[in-house]
Amino acid sequence: AIALALIASPPALANSPRLESVKNNPQRAKALCTELKALNAQGISYPSPQAVAQIAAREGLNTTDAEILSTYVVGLYCPDVR
């Protein structure tokens, strides 16, 4: 039963205002893309611990939520970011 509850539970950020804010405000998402592209130019990939920590600090998130936000933004708005 516990395993089923864990599987059925959505991620904490899945329906969060933070994801909705980038979904509803493409300019905010594009600003995050610009930040991630700048990290790429320094040889830092967006899922790296350094990039995730930077996004987490800027957005006031824990690292898991920052990783989810970054992945969401890259997938929807800047697939060229690595």
Backbone as XML, in Angstrom:
<?xml version="1.0"?>
<chain id="A" units="angstrom">
  <residue number="1" name="ALA">
    <atom name="N" x="0.825" y="-1.191" z="0.000"/>
    <atom name="CA" x="0.000" y="0.000" z="0.000"/>
    <atom name="C" x="0.872" y="1.259" z="0.000"/>
  </residue>
  <residue number="2" name="ILE">
    <atom name="N" x="1.954" y="1.237" z="0.765"/>
    <atom name="CA" x="2.838" y="2.400" z="0.821"/>
    <atom name="C" x="3.500" y="2.627" z="-0.532"/>
  </residue>
  <residue number="3" name="ALA">
    <atom name="N" x="3.955" y="1.550" z="-1.156"/>
    <atom name="CA" x="4.582" y="1.678" z="-2.473"/>
    <atom name="C" x="3.608" y="2.254" z="-3.476"/>
  </residue>
  <residue number="4" name="LEU">
    <atom name="N" x="2.365" y="1.822" z="-3.429"/>
    <atom name="CA" x="1.344" y="2.340" z="-4.335"/>
    <atom name="C" x="1.102" y="3.817" z="-4.090"/>
  </residue>
  <residue number="5" name="ALA">
    <atom name="N" x="1.088" y="4.221" z="-2.847"/>
    <atom name="CA" x="0.895" y="5.639" z="-2.524"/>
    <atom name="C" x="2.054" y="6.470" z="-3.045"/>
  </residue>
  <residue number="6" name="LEU">
    <atom name="N" x="3.269" y="5.950" z="-2.930"/>
    <atom name="CA" x="4.428" y="6.686" z="-3.426"/>
    <atom name="C" x="4.405" y="6.797" z="-4.943"/>
  </residue>
  <residue number="7" name="ILE">
    <atom name="N" x="3.981" y="5.749" z="-5.609"/>
    <atom name="CA" x="3.907" y="5.764" z="-7.069"/>
    <atom name="C" x="2.807" y="6.708" z="-7.535"/>
  </residue>
  <residue number="8" name="ALA">
    <atom name="N" x="1.693" y="6.715" z="-6.847"/>
    <atom name="CA" x="0.551" y="7.527" z="-7.251"/>
    <atom name="C" x="0.710" y="8.996" z="-6.893"/>
  </residue>
  <residue number="9" name="SER">
    <atom name="N" x="1.614" y="9.311" z="-5.965"/>
    <atom name="CA" x="1.803" y="10.695" z="-5.545"/>
    <atom name="C" x="2.525" y="11.488" z="-6.619"/>
  </residue>
  <residue number="10" name="PRO">
    <atom name="N" x="1.968" y="12.617" z="-7.038"/>
    <atom name="CA" x="2.658" y="13.446" z="-8.029"/>
    <atom name="C" x="3.842" y="14.148" z="-7.393"/>
  </residue>
  <residue number="11" name="PRO">
    <atom name="N" x="4.844" y="14.513" z="-8.196"/>
    <atom name="CA" x="5.961" y="15.276" z="-7.651"/>
    <atom name="C" x="5.472" y="16.575" z="-7.029"/>
  </residue>
  <residue number="12" name="ALA">
    <atom name="N" x="6.183" y="17.045" z="-6.048"/>
    <atom name="CA" x="5.769" y="18.238" z="-5.309"/>
    <atom name="C" x="5.586" y="19.444" z="-6.209"/>
  </residue>
  <residue number="13" name="LEU">
    <atom name="N" x="6.394" y="19.568" z="-7.236"/>
    <atom name="CA" x="6.365" y="20.748" z="-8.090"/>
    <atom name="C" x="5.429" y="20.583" z="-9.283"/>
  </residue>
  <residue number="14" name="ALA">
    <atom name="N" x="4.901" y="19.385" z="-9.492"/>
    <atom name="CA" x="4.144" y="19.086" z="-10.709"/>
    <atom name="C" x="2.998" y="20.063" z="-10.974"/>
  </residue>
  <residue number="15" name="ASN">
    <atom name="N" x="2.248" y="20.418" z="-9.966"/>
    <atom name="CA" x="1.133" y="21.345" z="-10.143"/>
    <atom name="C" x="1.380" y="22.646" z="-9.393"/>
  </residue>
  <residue number="16" name="SER">
    <atom name="N" x="2.621" y="22.999" z="-9.280"/>
    <atom name="CA" x="2.960" y="24.147" z="-8.457"/>
    <atom name="C" x="2.777" y="25.463" z="-9.194"/>
  </residue>
  <residue number="17" name="PRO">
    <atom name="N" x="2.630" y="26.524" z="-8.441"/>
    <atom name="CA" x="2.566" y="27.859" z="-9.046"/>
    <atom name="C" x="3.842" y="28.199" z="-9.809"/>
  </residue>
  <residue number="18" name="ARG">
    <atom name="N" x="4.979" y="27.642" z="-9.385"/>
    <atom name="CA" x="6.249" y="27.932" z="-10.049"/>
    <atom name="C" x="6.240" y="27.405" z="-11.481"/>
  </residue>
  <residue number="19" name="LEU">
    <atom name="N" x="5.776" y="26.169" z="-11.691"/>
    <atom name="CA" x="5.681" y="25.640" z="-13.054"/>
    <atom name="C" x="4.621" y="26.395" z="-13.844"/>
  </residue>
  <residue number="20" name="GLU">
    <atom name="N" x="3.525" y="26.692" z="-13.211"/>
    <atom name="CA" x="2.477" y="27.452" z="-13.891"/>
    <atom name="C" x="2.985" y="28.829" z="-14.299"/>
  </residue>
  <residue number="21" name="SER">
    <atom name="N" x="3.847" y="29.428" z="-13.483"/>
    <atom name="CA" x="4.326" y="30.767" z="-13.799"/>
    <atom name="C" x="5.190" y="30.765" z="-15.059"/>
  </residue>
  <residue number="22" name="VAL">
    <atom name="N" x="5.999" y="29.733" z="-15.271"/>
    <atom name="CA" x="6.783" y="29.698" z="-16.507"/>
    <atom name="C" x="5.929" y="29.226" z="-17.675"/>
  </residue>
  <residue number="23" name="LYS">
    <atom name="N" x="4.928" y="28.415" z="-17.387"/>
    <atom name="CA" x="4.014" y="27.964" z="-18.436"/>
    <atom name="C" x="3.178" y="29.139" z="-18.953"/>
  </residue>
  <residue number="24" name="ASN">
    <atom name="N" x="2.746" y="29.986" z="-18.050"/>
    <atom name="CA" x="1.899" y="31.117" z="-18.411"/>
    <atom name="C" x="2.672" y="32.381" z="-18.748"/>
  </residue>
  <residue number="25" name="ASN">
    <atom name="N" x="3.968" y="32.384" z="-18.503"/>
    <atom name="CA" x="4.792" y="33.554" z="-18.775"/>
    <atom name="C" x="6.042" y="33.117" z="-19.533"/>
  </residue>
  <residue number="26" name="PRO">
    <atom name="N" x="5.930" y="32.947" z="-20.840"/>
    <atom name="CA" x="7.078" y="32.492" z="-21.626"/>
    <atom name="C" x="8.313" y="33.374" z="-21.484"/>
  </residue>
  <residue number="27" name="GLN">
    <atom name="N" x="8.136" y="34.651" z="-21.186"/>
    <atom name="CA" x="9.290" y="35.533" z="-21.003"/>
    <atom name="C" x="10.128" y="35.097" z="-19.797"/>
  </residue>
  <residue number="28" name="ARG">
    <atom name="N" x="9.464" y="34.668" z="-18.757"/>
    <atom name="CA" x="10.175" y="34.167" z="-17.578"/>
    <atom name="C" x="10.932" y="32.887" z="-17.922"/>
  </residue>
  <residue number="29" name="ALA">
    <atom name="N" x="10.285" y="32.023" z="-18.681"/>
    <atom name="CA" x="10.941" y="30.784" z="-19.111"/>
    <atom name="C" x="12.140" y="31.096" z="-20.003"/>
  </residue>
  <residue number="30" name="LYS">
    <atom name="N" x="11.986" y="32.052" z="-20.900"/>
    <atom name="CA" x="13.088" y="32.422" z="-21.788"/>
    <atom name="C" x="14.251" y="33.017" z="-21.007"/>
  </residue>
  <residue number="31" name="ALA">
    <atom name="N" x="13.959" y="33.742" z="-19.936"/>
    <atom name="CA" x="15.027" y="34.279" z="-19.089"/>
    <atom name="C" x="15.804" y="33.135" z="-18.440"/>
  </residue>
  <residue number="32" name="LEU">
    <atom name="N" x="15.090" y="32.102" z="-18.018"/>
    <atom name="CA" x="15.754" y="30.938" z="-17.450"/>
    <atom name="C" x="16.576" y="30.225" z="-18.525"/>
  </residue>
  <residue number="33" name="CYS">
    <atom name="N" x="16.055" y="30.165" z="-19.752"/>
    <atom name="CA" x="16.810" y="29.583" z="-20.869"/>
    <atom name="C" x="18.112" y="30.345" z="-21.099"/>
  </residue>
  <residue number="34" name="THR">
    <atom name="N" x="18.049" y="31.649" z="-21.038"/>
    <atom name="CA" x="19.246" y="32.471" z="-21.225"/>
    <atom name="C" x="20.283" y="32.146" z="-20.156"/>
  </residue>
  <residue number="35" name="GLU">
    <atom name="N" x="19.827" y="31.998" z="-18.930"/>
    <atom name="CA" x="20.736" y="31.653" z="-17.833"/>
    <atom name="C" x="21.353" y="30.265" z="-18.063"/>
  </residue>
  <residue number="36" name="LEU">
    <atom name="N" x="20.541" y="29.325" z="-18.494"/>
    <atom name="CA" x="21.049" y="27.970" z="-18.738"/>
    <atom name="C" x="22.005" y="27.937" z="-19.933"/>
  </residue>
  <residue number="37" name="LYS">
    <atom name="N" x="21.724" y="28.739" z="-20.959"/>
    <atom name="CA" x="22.633" y="28.818" z="-22.113"/>
    <atom name="C" x="23.972" y="29.411" z="-21.701"/>
  </residue>
  <residue number="38" name="ALA">
    <atom name="N" x="23.951" y="30.380" z="-20.809"/>
    <atom name="CA" x="25.200" y="30.966" z="-20.318"/>
    <atom name="C" x="26.016" y="29.916" z="-19.563"/>
  </residue>
  <residue number="39" name="LEU">
    <atom name="N" x="25.333" y="29.067" z="-18.814"/>
    <atom name="CA" x="26.038" y="27.986" z="-18.129"/>
    <atom name="C" x="26.622" y="27.009" z="-19.149"/>
  </residue>
  <residue number="40" name="ASN">
    <atom name="N" x="25.856" y="26.701" z="-20.193"/>
    <atom name="CA" x="26.366" y="25.822" z="-21.257"/>
    <atom name="C" x="27.626" y="26.406" z="-21.874"/>
  </residue>
  <residue number="41" name="ALA">
    <atom name="N" x="27.657" y="27.709" z="-22.077"/>
    <atom name="CA" x="28.824" y="28.365" z="-22.670"/>
    <atom name="C" x="30.067" y="28.222" z="-21.783"/>
  </residue>
  <residue number="42" name="GLN">
    <atom name="N" x="29.832" y="27.994" z="-20.496"/>
    <atom name="CA" x="30.933" y="27.781" z="-19.551"/>
    <atom name="C" x="31.254" y="26.290" z="-19.407"/>
  </residue>
  <residue number="43" name="GLY">
    <atom name="N" x="30.583" y="25.467" z="-20.208"/>
    <atom name="CA" x="30.808" y="24.026" z="-20.142"/>
    <atom name="C" x="30.013" y="23.323" z="-19.055"/>
  </residue>
  <residue number="44" name="ILE">
    <atom name="N" x="28.972" y="23.982" z="-18.557"/>
    <atom name="CA" x="28.156" y="23.424" z="-17.475"/>
    <atom name="C" x="26.797" y="23.020" z="-18.039"/>
  </residue>
  <residue number="45" name="SER">
    <atom name="N" x="26.426" y="21.766" z="-17.879"/>
    <atom name="CA" x="25.135" y="21.293" z="-18.381"/>
    <atom name="C" x="24.034" y="21.621" z="-17.374"/>
  </residue>
  <residue number="46" name="TYR">
    <atom name="N" x="22.816" y="21.788" z="-17.871"/>
    <atom name="CA" x="21.726" y="22.228" z="-16.993"/>
    <atom name="C" x="21.404" y="21.250" z="-15.864"/>
  </residue>
  <residue number="47" name="PRO">
    <atom name="N" x="21.569" y="19.921" z="-16.034"/>
    <atom name="CA" x="21.270" y="19.049" z="-14.892"/>
    <atom name="C" x="22.454" y="18.849" z="-13.930"/>
  </residue>
  <residue number="48" name="SER">
    <atom name="N" x="23.554" y="19.557" z="-14.166"/>
    <atom name="CA" x="24.720" y="19.398" z="-13.288"/>
    <atom name="C" x="24.401" y="19.941" z="-11.899"/>
  </residue>
  <residue number="49" name="PRO">
    <atom name="N" x="25.064" y="19.417" z="-10.888"/>
    <atom name="CA" x="24.829" y="19.927" z="-9.524"/>
    <atom name="C" x="25.048" y="21.434" z="-9.410"/>
  </residue>
  <residue number="50" name="GLN">
    <atom name="N" x="26.029" y="21.969" z="-10.116"/>
    <atom name="CA" x="26.307" y="23.402" z="-10.057"/>
    <atom name="C" x="25.139" y="24.210" z="-10.641"/>
  </residue>
  <residue number="51" name="ALA">
    <atom name="N" x="24.635" y="23.796" z="-11.793"/>
    <atom name="CA" x="23.516" y="24.506" z="-12.420"/>
    <atom name="C" x="22.251" y="24.390" z="-11.573"/>
  </residue>
  <residue number="52" name="VAL">
    <atom name="N" x="21.983" y="23.195" z="-11.080"/>
    <atom name="CA" x="20.785" y="22.986" z="-10.254"/>
    <atom name="C" x="20.866" y="23.838" z="-8.991"/>
  </residue>
  <residue number="53" name="ALA">
    <atom name="N" x="22.037" y="23.899" z="-8.370"/>
    <atom name="CA" x="22.206" y="24.717" z="-7.164"/>
    <atom name="C" x="21.979" y="26.194" z="-7.463"/>
  </residue>
  <residue number="54" name="GLN">
    <atom name="N" x="22.449" y="26.654" z="-8.624"/>
    <atom name="CA" x="22.265" y="28.059" z="-9.000"/>
    <atom name="C" x="20.785" y="28.378" z="-9.202"/>
  </residue>
  <residue number="55" name="ILE">
    <atom name="N" x="20.074" y="27.505" z="-9.908"/>
    <atom name="CA" x="18.635" y="27.706" z="-10.125"/>
    <atom name="C" x="17.895" y="27.641" z="-8.796"/>
  </residue>
  <residue number="56" name="ALA">
    <atom name="N" x="18.258" y="26.679" z="-7.954"/>
    <atom name="CA" x="17.607" y="26.537" z="-6.647"/>
    <atom name="C" x="17.773" y="27.805" z="-5.819"/>
  </residue>
  <residue number="57" name="ALA">
    <atom name="N" x="18.980" y="28.347" z="-5.797"/>
    <atom name="CA" x="19.234" y="29.564" z="-5.014"/>
    <atom name="C" x="18.457" y="30.746" z="-5.569"/>
  </residue>
  <residue number="58" name="ARG">
    <atom name="N" x="18.451" y="30.884" z="-6.885"/>
    <atom name="CA" x="17.768" y="32.024" z="-7.500"/>
    <atom name="C" x="16.263" y="31.946" z="-7.323"/>
  </residue>
  <residue number="59" name="GLU">
    <atom name="N" x="15.712" y="30.737" z="-7.405"/>
    <atom name="CA" x="14.264" y="30.561" z="-7.353"/>
    <atom name="C" x="13.739" y="30.245" z="-5.951"/>
  </residue>
  <residue number="60" name="GLY">
    <atom name="N" x="14.636" y="30.051" z="-4.990"/>
    <atom name="CA" x="14.208" y="29.712" z="-3.632"/>
    <atom name="C" x="13.626" y="28.315" z="-3.546"/>
  </residue>
  <residue number="61" name="LEU">
    <atom name="N" x="14.245" y="27.369" z="-4.255"/>
    <atom name="CA" x="13.756" y="25.988" z="-4.306"/>
    <atom name="C" x="14.757" y="25.039" z="-3.689"/>
  </residue>
  <residue number="62" name="ASN">
    <atom name="N" x="14.283" y="23.836" z="-3.370"/>
    <atom name="CA" x="15.235" y="22.793" z="-3.024"/>
    <atom name="C" x="15.795" y="22.250" z="-4.340"/>
  </residue>
  <residue number="63" name="THR">
    <atom name="N" x="16.840" y="21.463" z="-4.271"/>
    <atom name="CA" x="17.502" y="21.026" z="-5.497"/>
    <atom name="C" x="16.618" y="20.122" z="-6.357"/>
  </residue>
  <residue number="64" name="THR">
    <atom name="N" x="15.784" y="19.312" z="-5.742"/>
    <atom name="CA" x="14.893" y="18.447" z="-6.528"/>
    <atom name="C" x="13.929" y="19.285" z="-7.349"/>
  </residue>
  <residue number="65" name="ASP">
    <atom name="N" x="13.312" y="20.269" z="-6.715"/>
    <atom name="CA" x="12.366" y="21.120" z="-7.436"/>
    <atom name="C" x="13.059" y="21.974" z="-8.489"/>
  </residue>
  <residue number="66" name="ALA">
    <atom name="N" x="14.278" y="22.414" z="-8.209"/>
    <atom name="CA" x="15.035" y="23.190" z="-9.201"/>
    <atom name="C" x="15.359" y="22.334" z="-10.419"/>
  </residue>
  <residue number="67" name="GLU">
    <atom name="N" x="15.674" y="21.075" z="-10.188"/>
    <atom name="CA" x="15.954" y="20.167" z="-11.298"/>
    <atom name="C" x="14.700" y="19.932" z="-12.135"/>
  </residue>
  <residue number="68" name="ILE">
    <atom name="N" x="13.558" y="19.779" z="-11.478"/>
    <atom name="CA" x="12.286" y="19.602" z="-12.192"/>
    <atom name="C" x="11.963" y="20.850" z="-13.005"/>
  </residue>
  <residue number="69" name="LEU">
    <atom name="N" x="12.108" y="22.021" z="-12.400"/>
    <atom name="CA" x="11.825" y="23.273" z="-13.100"/>
    <atom name="C" x="12.729" y="23.434" z="-14.316"/>
  </residue>
  <residue number="70" name="SER">
    <atom name="N" x="14.020" y="23.183" z="-14.134"/>
    <atom name="CA" x="14.965" y="23.313" z="-15.249"/>
    <atom name="C" x="14.621" y="22.361" z="-16.384"/>
  </residue>
  <residue number="71" name="THR">
    <atom name="N" x="14.328" y="21.135" z="-16.057"/>
    <atom name="CA" x="13.988" y="20.133" z="-17.071"/>
    <atom name="C" x="12.718" y="20.535" z="-17.819"/>
  </residue>
  <residue number="72" name="TYR">
    <atom name="N" x="11.739" y="21.021" z="-17.088"/>
    <atom name="CA" x="10.483" y="21.469" z="-17.676"/>
    <atom name="C" x="10.720" y="22.617" z="-18.657"/>
  </residue>
  <residue number="73" name="VAL">
    <atom name="N" x="11.490" y="23.606" z="-18.226"/>
    <atom name="CA" x="11.761" y="24.775" z="-19.066"/>
    <atom name="C" x="12.572" y="24.378" z="-20.298"/>
  </residue>
  <residue number="74" name="VAL">
    <atom name="N" x="13.598" y="23.565" z="-20.118"/>
    <atom name="CA" x="14.412" y="23.137" z="-21.256"/>
    <atom name="C" x="13.555" y="22.358" z="-22.253"/>
  </residue>
  <residue number="75" name="GLY">
    <atom name="N" x="12.732" y="21.459" z="-21.764"/>
    <atom name="CA" x="11.891" y="20.659" z="-22.647"/>
    <atom name="C" x="10.897" y="21.475" z="-23.449"/>
  </residue>
  <residue number="76" name="LEU">
    <atom name="N" x="10.352" y="22.510" z="-22.856"/>
    <atom name="CA" x="9.324" y="23.300" z="-23.535"/>
    <atom name="C" x="9.866" y="24.516" z="-24.294"/>
  </residue>
  <residue number="77" name="TYR">
    <atom name="N" x="10.923" y="25.126" z="-23.774"/>
    <atom name="CA" x="11.324" y="26.422" z="-24.309"/>
    <atom name="C" x="12.729" y="26.490" z="-24.909"/>
  </residue>
  <residue number="78" name="CYS">
    <atom name="N" x="13.614" y="25.608" z="-24.514"/>
    <atom name="CA" x="14.975" y="25.713" z="-25.029"/>
    <atom name="C" x="15.623" y="24.327" z="-25.175"/>
  </residue>
  <residue number="79" name="PRO">
    <atom name="N" x="15.110" y="23.546" z="-26.101"/>
    <atom name="CA" x="15.638" y="22.185" z="-26.267"/>
    <atom name="C" x="17.090" y="22.153" z="-26.725"/>
  </residue>
  <residue number="80" name="ASP">
    <atom name="N" x="17.633" y="23.286" z="-27.150"/>
    <atom name="CA" x="19.043" y="23.328" z="-27.547"/>
    <atom name="C" x="20.000" y="23.423" z="-26.366"/>
  </residue>
  <residue number="81" name="VAL">
    <atom name="N" x="19.454" y="23.656" z="-25.176"/>
    <atom name="CA" x="20.278" y="23.699" z="-23.973"/>
    <atom name="C" x="20.652" y="22.275" z="-23.596"/>
  </residue>
  <residue number="82" name="ARG">
    <atom name="N" x="21.882" y="22.104" z="-23.223"/>
    <atom name="CA" x="22.382" y="20.775" z="-22.845"/>
    <atom name="C" x="22.809" y="20.742" z="-21.423"/>
  </residue>
</chain>
